[in-house]
Amino acid sequence: MAETGEDIRFANPTPGNIVGGLTTLEEKSLGCIKKAGNSPLMEVIDYAKSPTKKGFIFMDTPGYDLESVSGLAAGGATIILFSTGKGSPTGSPIVPVIKIGTNSNVYERMAEPY
């Protein structure tokens, strides 16, 4: 940050986040932490690496949906539970992705016809 003169701590990476009501990356990160629940963190792994422990594992992935899902699949995930605040259409041809809608509007927009 200091090398470039940019301070991303106060930036918001996408217009969709702003429309969704987020004002900072800190707010977005706090939401992610809340979604993780209260299980103890067992391990932090690099992008596309396989865990060596069981339980709640954090993978250091890029912030973009497709890249994060790809890293989880490369690390050995056999199913991905993807929480979405605005209805990201992210999926994967390699591993099933189950969308978890965070509100009724997302559910209605993403509901599949039967």
Biopython code that builds the backbone (N, CA, C, O; Angstrom):
import numpy as np
from Bio.PDB.StructureBuilder import StructureBuilder

atoms = [
    (1, "MET", "N", (0.820, -1.182, 0.000)),
    (1, "MET", "CA", (0.000, 0.000, 0.000)),
    (1, "MET", "C", (0.866, 1.249, 0.000)),
    (1, "MET", "O", (0.633, 2.157, -0.798)),
    (2, "ALA", "N", (1.835, 1.313, 0.855)),
    (2, "ALA", "CA", (2.675, 2.499, 0.946)),
    (2, "ALA", "C", (3.464, 2.727, -0.339)),
    (2, "ALA", "O", (3.716, 3.869, -0.723)),
    (3, "GLU", "N", (3.854, 1.635, -1.005)),
    (3, "GLU", "CA", (4.650, 1.748, -2.215)),
    (3, "GLU", "C", (3.878, 2.420, -3.344)),
    (3, "GLU", "O", (4.464, 3.144, -4.148)),
    (4, "THR", "N", (2.581, 2.188, -3.410)),
    (4, "THR", "CA", (1.773, 2.727, -4.505)),
    (4, "THR", "C", (1.020, 3.994, -4.134)),
    (4, "THR", "O", (0.492, 4.685, -5.006)),
    (5, "GLY", "N", (0.969, 4.297, -2.855)),
    (5, "GLY", "CA", (0.219, 5.459, -2.417)),
    (5, "GLY", "C", (-1.274, 5.202, -2.301)),
    (5, "GLY", "O", (-2.045, 6.129, -2.049)),
    (6, "GLU", "N", (-1.684, 3.971, -2.478)),
    (6, "GLU", "CA", (-3.104, 3.600, -2.381)),
    (6, "GLU", "C", (-3.372, 2.948, -1.029)),
    (6, "GLU", "O", (-2.544, 2.201, -0.509)),
    (7, "ASP", "N", (-4.529, 3.240, -0.479)),
    (7, "ASP", "CA", (-4.940, 2.628, 0.776)),
    (7, "ASP", "C", (-6.261, 1.911, 0.544)),
    (7, "ASP", "O", (-7.324, 2.530, 0.578)),
    (8, "ILE", "N", (-6.194, 0.591, 0.306)),
    (8, "ILE", "CA", (-7.400, -0.170, -0.023)),
    (8, "ILE", "C", (-8.278, -0.448, 1.189)),
    (8, "ILE", "O", (-9.384, -0.969, 1.045)),
    (9, "ARG", "N", (-7.804, -0.111, 2.367)),
    (9, "ARG", "CA", (-8.611, -0.393, 3.560)),
    (9, "ARG", "C", (-9.933, 0.350, 3.544)),
    (9, "ARG", "O", (-10.886, -0.086, 4.190)),
    (10, "PHE", "N", (-10.016, 1.453, 2.828)),
    (10, "PHE", "CA", (-11.247, 2.239, 2.814)),
    (10, "PHE", "C", (-11.965, 2.144, 1.475)),
    (10, "PHE", "O", (-12.901, 2.901, 1.218)),
    (11, "ALA", "N", (-11.541, 1.234, 0.633)),
    (11, "ALA", "CA", (-12.148, 1.056, -0.683)),
    (11, "ALA", "C", (-13.241, -0.001, -0.622)),
    (11, "ALA", "O", (-13.292, -0.802, 0.310)),
    (12, "ASN", "N", (-14.091, 0.004, -1.599)),
    (12, "ASN", "CA", (-15.075, -1.053, -1.764)),
    (12, "ASN", "C", (-14.841, -1.632, -3.146)),
    (12, "ASN", "O", (-14.894, -0.897, -4.132)),
    (13, "PRO", "N", (-14.582, -2.930, -3.247)),
    (13, "PRO", "CA", (-14.108, -3.491, -4.510)),
    (13, "PRO", "C", (-15.106, -3.528, -5.660)),
    (13, "PRO", "O", (-14.695, -3.536, -6.820)),
    (14, "THR", "N", (-16.408, -3.552, -5.373)),
    (14, "THR", "CA", (-17.346, -3.663, -6.484)),
    (14, "THR", "C", (-18.555, -2.756, -6.277)),
    (14, "THR", "O", (-18.964, -2.501, -5.144)),
    (15, "PRO", "N", (-19.119, -2.274, -7.376)),
    (15, "PRO", "CA", (-20.349, -1.472, -7.266)),
    (15, "PRO", "C", (-21.484, -2.260, -6.614)),
    (15, "PRO", "O", (-22.307, -1.685, -5.901)),
    (16, "GLY", "N", (-21.536, -3.589, -6.856)),
    (16, "GLY", "CA", (-22.586, -4.400, -6.244)),
    (16, "GLY", "C", (-22.535, -4.376, -4.736)),
    (16, "GLY", "O", (-23.579, -4.399, -4.083)),
    (17, "ASN", "N", (-21.333, -4.329, -4.161)),
    (17, "ASN", "CA", (-21.216, -4.231, -2.705)),
    (17, "ASN", "C", (-21.779, -2.913, -2.202)),
    (17, "ASN", "O", (-22.436, -2.867, -1.162)),
    (18, "ILE", "N", (-21.522, -1.854, -2.936)),
    (18, "ILE", "CA", (-22.031, -0.534, -2.539)),
    (18, "ILE", "C", (-23.557, -0.537, -2.594)),
    (18, "ILE", "O", (-24.212, -0.071, -1.661)),
    (19, "VAL", "N", (-24.129, -1.062, -3.687)),
    (19, "VAL", "CA", (-25.582, -1.146, -3.819)),
    (19, "VAL", "C", (-26.161, -1.994, -2.687)),
    (19, "VAL", "O", (-27.256, -1.719, -2.196)),
    (20, "GLY", "N", (-25.421, -3.024, -2.278)),
    (20, "GLY", "CA", (-25.871, -3.892, -1.195)),
    (20, "GLY", "C", (-25.771, -3.263, 0.183)),
    (20, "GLY", "O", (-26.194, -3.868, 1.168)),
    (21, "GLY", "N", (-25.219, -2.060, 0.270)),
    (21, "GLY", "CA", (-25.170, -1.352, 1.540)),
    (21, "GLY", "C", (-23.823, -1.367, 2.238)),
    (21, "GLY", "O", (-23.689, -0.790, 3.317)),
    (22, "LEU", "N", (-22.816, -2.014, 1.652)),
    (22, "LEU", "CA", (-21.498, -2.043, 2.284)),
    (22, "LEU", "C", (-20.749, -0.751, 1.977)),
    (22, "LEU", "O", (-20.837, -0.211, 0.874)),
    (23, "THR", "N", (-20.022, -0.272, 2.960)),
    (23, "THR", "CA", (-19.248, 0.952, 2.752)),
    (23, "THR", "C", (-17.747, 0.723, 2.833)),
    (23, "THR", "O", (-16.969, 1.561, 2.377)),
    (24, "THR", "N", (-17.322, -0.416, 3.414)),
    (24, "THR", "CA", (-15.887, -0.683, 3.546)),
    (24, "THR", "C", (-15.617, -2.176, 3.399)),
    (24, "THR", "O", (-16.523, -3.001, 3.524)),
    (25, "LEU", "N", (-14.366, -2.507, 3.133)),
    (25, "LEU", "CA", (-13.969, -3.911, 3.109)),
    (25, "LEU", "C", (-14.069, -4.533, 4.493)),
    (25, "LEU", "O", (-14.293, -5.737, 4.624)),
    (26, "GLU", "N", (-13.905, -3.715, 5.520)),
    (26, "GLU", "CA", (-14.029, -4.225, 6.884)),
    (26, "GLU", "C", (-15.433, -4.756, 7.133)),
    (26, "GLU", "O", (-15.599, -5.816, 7.737)),
    (27, "GLU", "N", (-16.453, -4.019, 6.666)),
    (27, "GLU", "CA", (-17.826, -4.493, 6.827)),
    (27, "GLU", "C", (-18.037, -5.817, 6.105)),
    (27, "GLU", "O", (-18.668, -6.728, 6.641)),
    (28, "LYS", "N", (-17.513, -5.923, 4.899)),
    (28, "LYS", "CA", (-17.655, -7.165, 4.144)),
    (28, "LYS", "C", (-16.969, -8.315, 4.875)),
    (28, "LYS", "O", (-17.522, -9.411, 4.966)),
    (29, "SER", "N", (-15.783, -8.072, 5.390)),
    (29, "SER", "CA", (-15.041, -9.111, 6.109)),
    (29, "SER", "C", (-15.759, -9.538, 7.381)),
    (29, "SER", "O", (-15.774, -10.722, 7.716)),
    (30, "LEU", "N", (-16.348, -8.591, 8.088)),
    (30, "LEU", "CA", (-17.087, -8.940, 9.306)),
    (30, "LEU", "C", (-18.276, -9.831, 8.974)),
    (30, "LEU", "O", (-18.602, -10.740, 9.737)),
    (31, "GLY", "N", (-18.931, -9.575, 7.832)),
    (31, "GLY", "CA", (-20.022, -10.441, 7.403)),
    (31, "GLY", "C", (-19.540, -11.854, 7.124)),
    (31, "GLY", "O", (-20.214, -12.827, 7.464)),
    (32, "CYS", "N", (-18.378, -11.963, 6.508)),
    (32, "CYS", "CA", (-17.810, -13.287, 6.223)),
    (32, "CYS", "C", (-17.495, -14.022, 7.518)),
    (32, "CYS", "O", (-17.753, -15.219, 7.640)),
    (33, "ILE", "N", (-16.940, -13.306, 8.474)),
    (33, "ILE", "CA", (-16.609, -13.920, 9.760)),
    (33, "ILE", "C", (-17.880, -14.422, 10.436)),
    (33, "ILE", "O", (-17.898, -15.523, 10.986)),
    (34, "LYS", "N", (-18.937, -13.624, 10.397)),
    (34, "LYS", "CA", (-20.200, -14.013, 11.021)),
    (34, "LYS", "C", (-20.768, -15.270, 10.371)),
    (34, "LYS", "O", (-21.299, -16.140, 11.062)),
    (35, "LYS", "N", (-20.658, -15.372, 9.033)),
    (35, "LYS", "CA", (-21.180, -16.541, 8.315)),
    (35, "LYS", "C", (-20.426, -17.811, 8.681)),
    (35, "LYS", "O", (-20.960, -18.908, 8.517)),
    (36, "ALA", "N", (-19.206, -17.690, 9.170)),
    (36, "ALA", "CA", (-18.400, -18.864, 9.498)),
    (36, "ALA", "C", (-18.928, -19.600, 10.725)),
    (36, "ALA", "O", (-18.578, -20.761, 10.939)),
    (37, "GLY", "N", (-19.748, -18.962, 11.518)),
    (37, "GLY", "CA", (-20.293, -19.614, 12.703)),
    (37, "GLY", "C", (-19.342, -19.541, 13.879)),
    (37, "GLY", "O", (-18.533, -18.618, 13.965)),
    (38, "ASN", "N", (-19.430, -20.517, 14.801)),
    (38, "ASN", "CA", (-18.589, -20.462, 15.994)),
    (38, "ASN", "C", (-17.697, -21.676, 16.170)),
    (38, "ASN", "O", (-17.230, -21.945, 17.277)),
    (39, "SER", "N", (-17.456, -22.402, 15.110)),
    (39, "SER", "CA", (-16.513, -23.515, 15.198)),
    (39, "SER", "C", (-15.095, -22.972, 15.306)),
    (39, "SER", "O", (-14.786, -21.924, 14.738)),
    (40, "PRO", "N", (-14.244, -23.670, 16.023)),
    (40, "PRO", "CA", (-12.859, -23.182, 16.122)),
    (40, "PRO", "C", (-12.130, -23.329, 14.779)),
    (40, "PRO", "O", (-12.300, -24.322, 14.072)),
    (41, "LEU", "N", (-11.336, -22.342, 14.453)),
    (41, "LEU", "CA", (-10.526, -22.379, 13.239)),
    (41, "LEU", "C", (-9.411, -23.396, 13.443)),
    (41, "LEU", "O", (-8.611, -23.284, 14.371)),
    (42, "MET", "N", (-9.373, -24.396, 12.554)),
    (42, "MET", "CA", (-8.406, -25.481, 12.713)),
    (42, "MET", "C", (-7.135, -25.275, 11.890)),
    (42, "MET", "O", (-6.060, -25.751, 12.257)),
    (43, "GLU", "N", (-7.277, -24.546, 10.755)),
    (43, "GLU", "CA", (-6.125, -24.423, 9.871)),
    (43, "GLU", "C", (-6.375, -23.303, 8.853)),
    (43, "GLU", "O", (-7.511, -23.066, 8.444)),
    (44, "VAL", "N", (-5.302, -22.626, 8.454)),
    (44, "VAL", "CA", (-5.324, -21.655, 7.363)),
    (44, "VAL", "C", (-4.401, -22.196, 6.286)),
    (44, "VAL", "O", (-3.234, -22.490, 6.545)),
    (45, "ILE", "N", (-4.939, -22.328, 5.059)),
    (45, "ILE", "CA", (-4.146, -22.913, 3.977)),
    (45, "ILE", "C", (-4.027, -21.938, 2.809)),
    (45, "ILE", "O", (-4.858, -21.043, 2.649)),
    (46, "ASP", "N", (-3.004, -22.115, 2.008)),
    (46, "ASP", "CA", (-2.797, -21.304, 0.817)),
    (46, "ASP", "C", (-3.774, -21.703, -0.271)),
    (46, "ASP", "O", (-4.385, -22.770, -0.211)),
    (47, "TYR", "N", (-3.915, -20.853, -1.252)),
    (47, "TYR", "CA", (-4.806, -21.054, -2.396)),
    (47, "TYR", "C", (-4.547, -22.399, -3.073)),
    (47, "TYR", "O", (-3.407, -22.748, -3.378)),
    (48, "ALA", "N", (-5.622, -23.140, -3.300)),
    (48, "ALA", "CA", (-5.613, -24.414, -4.020)),
    (48, "ALA", "C", (-4.851, -25.530, -3.307)),
    (48, "ALA", "O", (-4.543, -26.548, -3.926)),
    (49, "LYS", "N", (-4.544, -25.364, -2.036)),
    (49, "LYS", "CA", (-3.854, -26.405, -1.271)),
    (49, "LYS", "C", (-4.879, -27.253, -0.528)),
    (49, "LYS", "O", (-5.975, -26.790, -0.212)),
    (50, "SER", "N", (-4.510, -28.487, -0.257)),
    (50, "SER", "CA", (-5.389, -29.392, 0.474)),
    (50, "SER", "C", (-5.195, -29.240, 1.975)),
    (50, "SER", "O", (-4.066, -29.082, 2.439)),
    (51, "PRO", "N", (-6.277, -29.285, 2.735)),
    (51, "PRO", "CA", (-6.166, -29.226, 4.193)),
    (51, "PRO", "C", (-5.460, -30.465, 4.747)),
    (51, "PRO", "O", (-5.504, -31.538, 4.145)),
    (52, "THR", "N", (-4.822, -30.304, 5.879)),
    (52, "THR", "CA", (-4.207, -31.443, 6.561)),
    (52, "THR", "C", (-4.977, -31.792, 7.831)),
    (52, "THR", "O", (-4.676, -32.788, 8.489)),
    (53, "LYS", "N", (-5.972, -30.971, 8.175)),
    (53, "LYS", "CA", (-6.786, -31.198, 9.368)),
    (53, "LYS", "C", (-8.249, -31.242, 8.979)),
    (53, "LYS", "O", (-8.605, -30.931, 7.842)),
    (54, "LYS", "N", (-9.100, -31.628, 9.921)),
    (54, "LYS", "CA", (-10.546, -31.641, 9.715)),
    (54, "LYS", "C", (-11.168, -30.507, 10.505)),
    (54, "LYS", "O", (-10.607, -30.047, 11.499)),
    (55, "GLY", "N", (-12.333, -30.059, 10.053)),
    (55, "GLY", "CA", (-13.043, -28.997, 10.744)),
    (55, "GLY", "C", (-13.096, -27.735, 9.912)),
    (55, "GLY", "O", (-13.051, -27.783, 8.683)),
    (56, "PHE", "N", (-13.191, -26.604, 10.593)),
    (56, "PHE", "CA", (-13.284, -25.307, 9.933)),
    (56, "PHE", "C", (-11.899, -24.902, 9.433)),
    (56, "PHE", "O", (-10.983, -24.651, 10.216)),
    (57, "ILE", "N", (-11.772, -24.847, 8.106)),
    (57, "ILE", "CA", (-10.501, -24.509, 7.454)),
    (57, "ILE", "C", (-10.708, -23.232, 6.661)),
    (57, "ILE", "O", (-11.729, -23.087, 5.989)),
    (58, "PHE", "N", (-9.781, -22.319, 6.721)),
    (58, "PHE", "CA", (-9.822, -21.078, 5.941)),
    (58, "PHE", "C", (-8.791, -21.176, 4.833)),
    (58, "PHE", "O", (-7.612, -21.419, 5.090)),
    (59, "MET", "N", (-9.246, -20.984, 3.576)),
    (59, "MET", "CA", (-8.322, -20.955, 2.445)),
    (59, "MET", "C", (-8.136, -19.501, 2.019)),
    (59, "MET", "O", (-9.111, -18.769, 1.845)),
    (60, "ASP", "N", (-6.899, -19.095, 1.856)),
    (60, "ASP", "CA", (-6.565, -17.745, 1.421)),
    (60, "ASP", "C", (-6.759, -17.664, -0.093)),
    (60, "ASP", "O", (-5.841, -17.948, -0.862)),
    (61, "THR", "N", (-7.965, -17.273, -0.510)),
    (61, "THR", "CA", (-8.291, -17.215, -1.934)),
    (61, "THR", "C", (-8.436, -15.768, -2.385)),
    (61, "THR", "O", (-8.563, -14.866, -1.557)),
    (62, "PRO", "N", (-8.419, -15.547, -3.700)),
    (62, "PRO", "CA", (-8.767, -14.217, -4.207)),
    (62, "PRO", "C", (-10.209, -13.890, -3.822)),
    (62, "PRO", "O", (-10.986, -14.788, -3.501)),
    (63, "GLY", "N", (-10.557, -12.632, -3.854)),
    (63, "GLY", "CA", (-11.894, -12.214, -3.452)),
    (63, "GLY", "C", (-12.964, -12.402, -4.503)),
    (63, "GLY", "O", (-14.136, -12.127, -4.243)),
    (64, "TYR", "N", (-12.593, -12.864, -5.686)),
    (64, "TYR", "CA", (-13.579, -13.030, -6.748)),
    (64, "TYR", "C", (-14.182, -14.426, -6.688)),
    (64, "TYR", "O", (-13.482, -15.405, -6.426)),
    (65, "ASP", "N", (-15.484, -14.509, -6.933)),
    (65, "ASP", "CA", (-16.230, -15.752, -6.762)),
    (65, "ASP", "C", (-15.635, -16.922, -7.541)),
    (65, "ASP", "O", (-15.377, -17.979, -6.966)),
    (66, "LEU", "N", (-15.417, -16.742, -8.838)),
    (66, "LEU", "CA", (-14.944, -17.860, -9.659)),
    (66, "LEU", "C", (-13.581, -18.362, -9.221)),
    (66, "LEU", "O", (-13.345, -19.569, -9.168)),
    (67, "GLU", "N", (-12.680, -17.436, -8.906)),
    (67, "GLU", "CA", (-11.343, -17.843, -8.473)),
    (67, "GLU", "C", (-11.371, -18.540, -7.122)),
    (67, "GLU", "O", (-10.615, -19.485, -6.895)),
    (68, "SER", "N", (-12.234, -18.085, -6.228)),
    (68, "SER", "CA", (-12.291, -18.727, -4.917)),
    (68, "SER", "C", (-12.868, -20.140, -5.032)),
    (68, "SER", "O", (-12.361, -21.065, -4.397)),
    (69, "VAL", "N", (-13.916, -20.317, -5.831)),
    (69, "VAL", "CA", (-14.499, -21.651, -6.029)),
    (69, "VAL", "C", (-13.487, -22.576, -6.702)),
    (69, "VAL", "O", (-13.367, -23.743, -6.329)),
    (70, "SER", "N", (-12.761, -22.058, -7.692)),
    (70, "SER", "CA", (-11.740, -22.870, -8.375)),
    (70, "SER", "C", (-10.655, -23.329, -7.402)),
    (70, "SER", "O", (-10.212, -24.476, -7.463)),
    (71, "GLY", "N", (-10.228, -22.442, -6.508)),
    (71, "GLY", "CA", (-9.210, -22.800, -5.520)),
    (71, "GLY", "C", (-9.697, -23.867, -4.564)),
    (71, "GLY", "O", (-8.942, -24.771, -4.205)),
    (72, "LEU", "N", (-10.956, -23.773, -4.146)),
    (72, "LEU", "CA", (-11.516, -24.786, -3.253)),
    (72, "LEU", "C", (-11.585, -26.145, -3.947)),
    (72, "LEU", "O", (-11.270, -27.174, -3.349)),
    (73, "ALA", "N", (-12.003, -26.138, -5.223)),
    (73, "ALA", "CA", (-12.051, -27.391, -5.985)),
    (73, "ALA", "C", (-10.651, -27.969, -6.153)),
    (73, "ALA", "O", (-10.455, -29.174, -5.993)),
    (74, "ALA", "N", (-9.677, -27.122, -6.473)),
    (74, "ALA", "CA", (-8.295, -27.599, -6.640)),
    (74, "ALA", "C", (-7.734, -28.147, -5.336)),
    (74, "ALA", "O", (-6.890, -29.043, -5.349)),
    (75, "GLY", "N", (-8.203, -27.610, -4.205)),
    (75, "GLY", "CA", (-7.747, -28.080, -2.905)),
    (75, "GLY", "C", (-8.428, -29.353, -2.442)),
    (75, "GLY", "O", (-8.088, -29.889, -1.387)),
    (76, "GLY", "N", (-9.398, -29.852, -3.226)),
    (76, "GLY", "CA", (-10.019, -31.121, -2.890)),
    (76, "GLY", "C", (-11.454, -31.060, -2.414)),
    (76, "GLY", "O", (-12.008, -32.084, -2.014)),
    (77, "ALA", "N", (-12.079, -29.880, -2.445)),
    (77, "ALA", "CA", (-13.478, -29.801, -2.015)),
    (77, "ALA", "C", (-14.344, -30.670, -2.912)),
    (77, "ALA", "O", (-14.175, -30.670, -4.131)),
    (78, "THR", "N", (-15.262, -31.406, -2.320)),
    (78, "THR", "CA", (-16.160, -32.256, -3.093)),
    (78, "THR", "C", (-17.547, -31.639, -3.217)),
    (78, "THR", "O", (-18.369, -32.105, -4.007)),
    (79, "ILE", "N", (-17.808, -30.597, -2.444)),
    (79, "ILE", "CA", (-19.036, -29.812, -2.525)),
    (79, "ILE", "C", (-18.721, -28.435, -1.944)),
    (79, "ILE", "O", (-17.941, -28.318, -0.999)),
    (80, "ILE", "N", (-19.322, -27.406, -2.505)),
    (80, "ILE", "CA", (-19.064, -26.048, -2.024)),
    (80, "ILE", "C", (-20.392, -25.424, -1.629)),
    (80, "ILE", "O", (-21.331, -25.402, -2.424)),
    (81, "LEU", "N", (-20.472, -24.922, -0.416)),
    (81, "LEU", "CA", (-21.624, -24.171, 0.065)),
    (81, "LEU", "C", (-21.277, -22.701, -0.100)),
    (81, "LEU", "O", (-20.377, -22.193, 0.567)),
    (82, "PHE", "N", (-21.989, -22.018, -0.987)),
    (82, "PHE", "CA", (-21.650, -20.661, -1.381)),
    (82, "PHE", "C", (-22.734, -19.712, -0.901)),
    (82, "PHE", "O", (-23.840, -19.709, -1.442)),
    (83, "SER", "N", (-22.434, -18.916, 0.098)),
    (83, "SER", "CA", (-23.415, -17.946, 0.567)),
    (83, "SER", "C", (-23.347, -16.723, -0.344)),
    (83, "SER", "O", (-22.266, -16.232, -0.669)),
    (84, "THR", "N", (-24.510, -16.248, -0.746)),
    (84, "THR", "CA", (-24.567, -15.133, -1.668)),
    (84, "THR", "C", (-25.536, -14.084, -1.155)),
    (84, "THR", "O", (-26.681, -14.386, -0.819)),
    (85, "GLY", "N", (-25.065, -12.860, -1.099)),
    (85, "GLY", "CA", (-25.889, -11.759, -0.621)),
    (85, "GLY", "C", (-26.741, -11.148, -1.711)),
    (85, "GLY", "O", (-27.837, -10.658, -1.440)),
    (86, "LYS", "N", (-26.249, -11.169, -2.949)),
    (86, "LYS", "CA", (-26.973, -10.534, -4.046)),
    (86, "LYS", "C", (-27.347, -11.499, -5.149)),
    (86, "LYS", "O", (-27.974, -11.098, -6.129)),
    (87, "GLY", "N", (-26.975, -12.770, -5.014)),
    (87, "GLY", "CA", (-27.378, -13.753, -5.999)),
    (87, "GLY", "C", (-26.345, -14.036, -7.068)),
    (87, "GLY", "O", (-26.693, -14.205, -8.237)),
    (88, "SER", "N", (-25.100, -14.088, -6.693)),
    (88, "SER", "CA", (-24.038, -14.402, -7.645)),
    (88, "SER", "C", (-24.351, -15.701, -8.376)),
    (88, "SER", "O", (-24.714, -16.689, -7.737)),
    (89, "PRO", "N", (-24.218, -15.723, -9.713)),
    (89, "PRO", "CA", (-24.517, -16.939, -10.468)),
    (89, "PRO", "C", (-23.368, -17.942, -10.499)),
    (89, "PRO", "O", (-23.376, -18.864, -11.315)),
    (90, "THR", "N", (-22.399, -17.775, -9.637)),
    (90, "THR", "CA", (-21.212, -18.628, -9.635)),
    (90, "THR", "C", (-21.569, -20.098, -9.450)),
    (90, "THR", "O", (-22.371, -20.462, -8.589)),
    (91, "GLY", "N", (-20.955, -20.927, -10.278)),
    (91, "GLY", "CA", (-21.090, -22.368, -10.180)),
    (91, "GLY", "C", (-19.762, -22.985, -10.586)),
    (91, "GLY", "O", (-18.763, -22.278, -10.718)),
    (92, "SER", "N", (-19.745, -24.277, -10.782)),
    (92, "SER", "CA", (-18.514, -24.945, -11.181)),
    (92, "SER", "C", (-18.843, -26.203, -11.976)),
    (92, "SER", "O", (-19.741, -26.955, -11.597)),
    (93, "PRO", "N", (-18.128, -26.440, -13.071)),
    (93, "PRO", "CA", (-18.323, -27.693, -13.802)),
    (93, "PRO", "C", (-17.595, -28.864, -13.139)),
    (93, "PRO", "O", (-17.767, -30.012, -13.549)),
    (94, "ILE", "N", (-16.783, -28.579, -12.114)),
    (94, "ILE", "CA", (-15.943, -29.591, -11.484)),
    (94, "ILE", "C", (-16.551, -30.127, -10.190)),
    (94, "ILE", "O", (-16.460, -31.320, -9.899)),
    (95, "VAL", "N", (-17.167, -29.243, -9.424)),
    (95, "VAL", "CA", (-17.686, -29.618, -8.111)),
    (95, "VAL", "C", (-19.055, -28.952, -7.925)),
    (95, "VAL", "O", (-19.228, -27.800, -8.321)),
    (96, "PRO", "N", (-20.035, -29.655, -7.329)),
    (96, "PRO", "CA", (-21.346, -29.036, -7.107)),
    (96, "PRO", "C", (-21.237, -27.826, -6.185)),
    (96, "PRO", "O", (-20.505, -27.845, -5.195)),
    (97, "VAL", "N", (-21.981, -26.771, -6.528)),
    (97, "VAL", "CA", (-22.031, -25.554, -5.718)),
    (97, "VAL", "C", (-23.473, -25.348, -5.268)),
    (97, "VAL", "O", (-24.371, -25.190, -6.095)),
    (98, "ILE", "N", (-23.688, -25.352, -3.969)),
    (98, "ILE", "CA", (-25.014, -25.109, -3.406)),
    (98, "ILE", "C", (-25.053, -23.662, -2.949)),
    (98, "ILE", "O", (-24.227, -23.229, -2.145)),
    (99, "LYS", "N", (-26.028, -22.913, -3.474)),
    (99, "LYS", "CA", (-26.172, -21.504, -3.110)),
    (99, "LYS", "C", (-26.966, -21.392, -1.817)),
    (99, "LYS", "O", (-27.988, -22.055, -1.639)),
    (100, "ILE", "N", (-26.490, -20.562, -0.939)),
    (100, "ILE", "CA", (-27.199, -20.261, 0.297)),
    (100, "ILE", "C", (-27.585, -18.795, 0.219)),
    (100, "ILE", "O", (-26.734, -17.915, 0.353)),
    (101, "GLY", "N", (-28.877, -18.528, 0.000)),
    (101, "GLY", "CA", (-29.368, -17.159, -0.097)),
    (101, "GLY", "C", (-29.447, -16.527, 1.275)),
    (101, "GLY", "O", (-29.831, -17.167, 2.255)),
    (102, "THR", "N", (-29.080, -15.262, 1.327)),
    (102, "THR", "CA", (-29.052, -14.584, 2.620)),
    (102, "THR", "C", (-30.330, -13.806, 2.908)),
    (102, "THR", "O", (-30.488, -13.248, 3.994)),
    (103, "ASN", "N", (-31.244, -13.767, 1.936)),
    (103, "ASN", "CA", (-32.491, -13.050, 2.183)),
    (103, "ASN", "C", (-33.566, -13.557, 1.220)),
    (103, "ASN", "O", (-33.258, -14.269, 0.264)),
    (104, "SER", "N", (-34.812, -13.197, 1.468)),
    (104, "SER", "CA", (-35.939, -13.689, 0.666)),
    (104, "SER", "C", (-35.873, -13.210, -0.775)),
    (104, "SER", "O", (-36.251, -13.953, -1.681)),
    (105, "ASN", "N", (-35.402, -11.987, -1.013)),
    (105, "ASN", "CA", (-35.312, -11.464, -2.381)),
    (105, "ASN", "C", (-34.369, -12.315, -3.231)),
    (105, "ASN", "O", (-34.672, -12.612, -4.386)),
    (106, "VAL", "N", (-33.238, -12.703, -2.667)),
    (106, "VAL", "CA", (-32.299, -13.552, -3.396)),
    (106, "VAL", "C", (-32.945, -14.897, -3.692)),
    (106, "VAL", "O", (-32.818, -15.417, -4.801)),
    (107, "TYR", "N", (-33.628, -15.457, -2.719)),
    (107, "TYR", "CA", (-34.293, -16.742, -2.926)),
    (107, "TYR", "C", (-35.289, -16.657, -4.087)),
    (107, "TYR", "O", (-35.307, -17.529, -4.956)),
    (108, "GLU", "N", (-36.103, -15.623, -4.099)),
    (108, "GLU", "CA", (-37.114, -15.475, -5.150)),
    (108, "GLU", "C", (-36.459, -15.321, -6.527)),
    (108, "GLU", "O", (-36.935, -15.901, -7.503)),
    (109, "ARG", "N", (-35.384, -14.551, -6.614)),
    (109, "ARG", "CA", (-34.708, -14.334, -7.900)),
    (109, "ARG", "C", (-34.015, -15.597, -8.398)),
    (109, "ARG", "O", (-33.927, -15.819, -9.605)),
    (110, "MET", "N", (-33.522, -16.427, -7.479)),
    (110, "MET", "CA", (-32.730, -17.588, -7.881)),
    (110, "MET", "C", (-33.504, -18.898, -7.860)),
    (110, "MET", "O", (-32.955, -19.943, -8.208)),
    (111, "ALA", "N", (-34.758, -18.861, -7.460)),
    (111, "ALA", "CA", (-35.545, -20.098, -7.362)),
    (111, "ALA", "C", (-35.670, -20.730, -8.744)),
    (111, "ALA", "O", (-35.924, -20.049, -9.738)),
    (112, "GLU", "N", (-35.488, -22.040, -8.782)),
    (112, "GLU", "CA", (-35.629, -22.782, -10.040)),
    (112, "GLU", "C", (-37.063, -23.236, -10.203)),
    (112, "GLU", "O", (-37.692, -23.675, -9.240)),
    (113, "PRO", "N", (-37.589, -23.133, -11.425)),
    (113, "PRO", "CA", (-38.954, -23.635, -11.639)),
    (113, "PRO", "C", (-39.000, -25.160, -11.556)),
    (113, "PRO", "O", (-38.056, -25.839, -11.959)),
    (114, "TYR", "N", (-40.071, -25.674, -11.048)),
    (114, "TYR", "CA", (-40.223, -27.127, -10.924)),
    (114, "TYR", "C", (-41.133, -27.658, -11.991)),
    (114, "TYR", "O", (-41.381, -28.863, -12.048)),
]
sb = StructureBuilder()
sb.init_structure("model")
sb.init_model(0)
sb.init_chain("A")
sb.init_seg("    ")
for serial, (resi, resn, name, xyz) in enumerate(atoms, 1):
    if name == "N":
        sb.init_residue(resn, " ", resi, " ")
    sb.init_atom(name, np.array(xyz, "f"), 0.0, 1.0, " ", f" {name:<3s}", serial, name[0])
structure = sb.get_structure()
